[in-house]
Amino acid sequence: MIKIIFFDVDGTLLRMGEKNISDKTLYALKALKKKGILLCMATGRSYPEIPHFDGVDFDILSTFNGSYIVRDEDVIYKNPLNNTDKNMLIQNLKKMNRAIAISNENIIVANGTDPDLEQYFLFGNVELIISDKFDEISKGEIYQVMCSGTCGEYDTILKGCRNSQITAWWDKAVDIIPLNGGKGNAVNVILNYYGLAKKEALAFGDGENDIEMLEAVGTGVAMGNAKDNVKAKANAICKSAEEDGIYYYCVENNLIESIDKK
């Protein structure tokens, strides 16, 4: 019996680049909640940029790819970047003349911009703020560093960093998080918090950063719009976000009733 469901946001709950949830996906969330199933938003977005949907309160918010987890505004887990690595990352990226965005639990700021970094934020309808307080903010706890970058640059970006890793859901930008972080680790933290078993958990995702989450639950569902390597790791594949995949999967697997029966 499914007792908790983890949802990625962009490309899963939301159609990529959209800020409004579809009527059928919203209906599915409300119906699942009414049945007593725990809802967890599991996103690479920072805590300040999580979306809010009318009539739905998520039980758990797992942000920064699992590095900052909140329940009812109480922080139940946090895992900021290693301070030495954080400084090395910023140094590496400055040598690459790469714009850098950083985020703590309150704000996202950048020291500059470039087309790919701007597009990365546009996907989530988030404004990229260039701040003269970047250096000051970077001295505190940072949960995620974001920059443009391709897989061929990963080693250069992470040079000298022993406690950090790159996770990415788009091939032109990256999220840099703690080595012991990630959405899969967050699933384990949350299941332990609630005393739930892996078989009682289901997850929906579309990006490469969702793979470990799909593997950490009993049933991992890849969206129809996911890349082939994500689908290969999933237990099931549903329709795309554009086709209301979450809604139809939940109806077809008897998790909720069809909206037509209401």
N, C-alpha and C positions, 0 to 999 in steps of 0.2 A: 504493500500500500504506500503510495506516494504521500509524504508528509511535508516536504519542502521542495521548492523549485527555484533554481538560480537562473537569472535572466541577464544576458549581456544587453547592452543598450543600443549602440549604433549598428545598424544592419540586422538587428534582432527585434528588440521592442520597437525601435524606430526605423523607418526606412532611411537609408543612408542619406544624410544631408537634410532630413526633415526634422522639425522640432515638435510636431504634433503627432500624437499616437493615433492609429486608426481606430475606428469605432469598434471593430470586431476584436482587436487586440485588447482594447480597454475593457470590453465586455468580458473577455476571457479572464483578465486579472481580477475583476470584481467577482466573477463566478467562482474562481479558485479560492479567493479570500473568504467568500461566504461559506465554502465547504470546510473551512478551517485549515487549509493548506498554507504553510508559511511561504511568504514571498521574499526573495532576496534579489536585490539589484546588484549585479556583479559586473562592474565596469572598469575600464581603464581610465575613465574620466576622473578628474580630481573631485574632492568632496565639494568645493564651492560651485562646481558646474553640473551637478547631478540634476536631471530633469524631474519635474513633479507633474503627476497626472491627476486630474480632477476625480475625486471619489475613491482614490486608491492610496493607502498608506502602506509602504513596504515595511515588513517586519525587521529586515536587516539591510543596511547599505554597505556594500563592500566596494570601496573606491581605491584609486591608485593601483589597479590590478591586484587588489587584496592586501595592500599595505596599511590601510586605515579602515577599520570596520566599526560601524556605529549601529546601536540598537536604541531607539527612542532617545536619541541625542546623547546616549551614554557610549563612550568609546570602550569597546570590549577588546580591541586589539590594535596595536600600532607598531609599525616597523619602518622607521625612517632610514634613508640611505646612510651608509657608513660615512662618517665625516671626512675621513681621509680620501675615500673614493670620490665623494662629492666634489671636493676641491680639485682632485685630479681630473675628473670629468670636465669640469668647467675649464681647466687649463688646456686639456686636449682639444676641446671644441673651439676655444679661442685661437689656438694654433692653426686650426682648420678654417679659420674665419667663418665659423658657423654660428648663426643666431641661436640663442639658448633660451628656453622657457623653463622655469622652475615653479614648483608649487608646494605650499604647505597646506595645512587644513583650512586656511582662511582666504588665501589669495593665490592667483597665478600671475606671474610677471615674466617679461622677457627683456633681454638686453638689446634686442634688435629683431629684425624679421628677414624672411626670404620667402619666395613664392610657395615652396613646399610646406614650410611651417605654417604659413597663413592658411593654405588649403586644409592642412591637418585640423586646424581649429574650426574652419568653416564647416567641415563635415559634421561637427557637433553644434553648429550655430553659436560658437563661443568667440567673443571678441578677444583678440590678442593684445594685451596691454604692455606697451614698452614703458619701462619705469626707470627713473634715475636712482631708485632705491634698490635696484637689482643686487648690487654687491652687499648691501646691508642685510637684505632679506636672506641672501644665500648663506649667511653666517649661522642662521638658525636651523632648526630641523626642517629638512626637505624630504618629501616622500617620493617625488618623481622628477626626473629631468627629461625634457622633451626637445627634440631637434629634428631637422631634416636629415635623412641618411638612408643609404641603401645597404644591402647585405654585404657588399664588398668593402664597406667602410667600418663594419662593426669592430674589427680588431683595433683599428686606429682610434676609434671613439673610446674603447674600453682599455686602452693601453695603460698598464700599471694599476688597474682596478681589480682587486682580488675578491671583493665582496659585492659585486654588482653584476647585473645581467641586462641584456636587451630583450624586450618583448615588443612585438609589432603586430598591428592589424592592418597596416597599409604598407606598401613596398617602398614608399618614399619618405617615411618619417618613423621615428622610434620613440618608445618609452623606455627609460632606464630606471630600473627598480632594484631593490636588494636581491642578492643571489639566492637567499632563502625565502624570497617572496613569490608572488604569482597567484593566479586565480585558483590553482589546484590546492596550494597551501591554505588559502582562505576558506575553501570548501571544508577542509579538514578541521580548521579552527571552529567554524560555525557548526558543523555536525557535532563536534565534541561539546560545544557550548550548550546545545539543545539535547544532547544525549541521544542523537539519532544515528542510525546505521546507514552505510553507503547505499544499500538497496532501497532505502526510503527516500532517496534524493534523485531529482531529475534536473537537467540543465539544458538550456537553449543557448547556442552561440554560433557565430559565423566567422570570427577572425582567428588567426594563428595564435593569438594570445588566449584564446578560449580552449585550445586543445587540452591542456592539462586539467581544466575544469570539467570538460566533457568526460575525461578519463577518471576523474575523482569521484564521480557519482555513479549510481547504479545504472541510470539510463541517460546517456548523453545524446542530445538531438542537435544535429547540424542543420542550419537553415539552408534552404534551396539555393540561396545566393552565396553560400560559403565556397571557399576554394576547395579543390579536390583533395588536398592533403588534410584539410579539416574534416571533410566528409568521411575520409578513410579511417579516421580515429573515432567516429561516432557510432553509436549503437543503432541510430535511426536517422533518417533525413526527412524533414518536413518541407512544405512549400516555402517559398521565399518570403522575406519580410513584406515585399510589395504585394504578395498574394495572401497575406494574413496567415502565415505558416503556423504561428503559435496557436491561434484560434482553432484552425482545422485539425492540428495534431491533438489538441486537448479534447475536441469533440469526438474524433475518430477513435481515441483511446479511452473514451468514457470517463474522462476527468471532469468534464462539464457537459451540460446539455446544449444543444444547438440554440442559437439565438432565435431561430424560427419557431421554437416550441414555447417561447416566452410570450 
